[in-house]
């Protein structure tokens, strides 16, 4: 984990996830996208998640396709 991620987690900016693995982040991002939560974008960019990872975690195809320019 890079310095910036550690610092932001340490400062409590992302209180919902204090110790999060990449797989857990993908699952959480998929769940957040399916419910329409705007914080999903921050989580996706923080971990650099790909469209494939999010789709495998259970996100709707239409939602992922709509944000194609953000994903790798």
C-alpha positions in Angstrom: 0.0 0.0 0.0 1.4 3.4 -1.0 2.0 6.3 1.3 -1.1 8.3 0.2 -3.4 5.3 0.8 -2.0 4.7 4.2 -2.2 8.4 5.1 -5.8 8.8 4.0 -6.9 5.6 5.8 -5.0 6.7 8.9 -6.6 10.1 8.9 -10.0 8.5 8.9 -11.1 9.9 5.6 -12.4 6.4 4.7 -13.8 5.3 8.0 -15.9 2.6 6.5 -12.9 0.5 5.5 -9.9 0.6 7.7 -8.2 -2.6 6.6 -9.4 -3.6 3.2 -8.0 -6.1 0.7 -8.2 -5.7 -3.0 -10.9 -8.5 -3.3 -12.9 -7.0 -0.6 -12.7 -3.6 -2.3 -13.9 -5.0 -5.5 -16.9 -6.7 -3.7 -17.7 -3.5 -1.9 -17.4 -1.4 -5.1 -19.8 -3.7 -6.9 -22.3 -3.5 -4.1 -22.0 0.2 -4.0 -22.4 0.6 -7.8 -25.5 -1.6 -7.7 -27.1 0.6 -5.0 -26.1 3.8 -6.7 -23.7 5.0 -4.0 -21.5 7.8 -5.3 -18.5 6.8 -3.1 -17.9 3.8 -5.3 -16.0 6.0 -7.7 -13.5 6.9 -5.0 -13.0 3.3 -4.0 -12.5 2.2 -7.6 -9.9 4.9 -8.3 -8.2 4.3 -4.9 -7.5 0.7 -5.7 -7.3 1.0 -9.5 -9.9 -1.7 -10.0 -10.5 -2.9 -13.5 -13.9 -3.5 -15.1 -13.3 -7.2 -15.1 -12.7 -7.3 -11.4 -15.9 -5.4 -10.6 -18.0 -7.5 -13.0 -16.7 -10.7 -11.4 -17.7 -9.3 -8.0 -21.3 -9.0 -9.1 -21.8 -5.5 -10.5 -24.4 -4.9 -13.2 -22.9 -4.9 -16.7 -24.8 -1.7 -17.7 -23.4 0.2 -14.7 -19.9 -0.9 -15.5 -20.3 -0.2 -19.2 -21.5 3.3 -18.3 -18.4 4.2 -16.5 -16.0 2.6 -19.0 -13.9 5.7 -19.3 -13.0 5.6 -15.6 -11.9 1.9 -15.6 -8.8 0.4 -17.1 
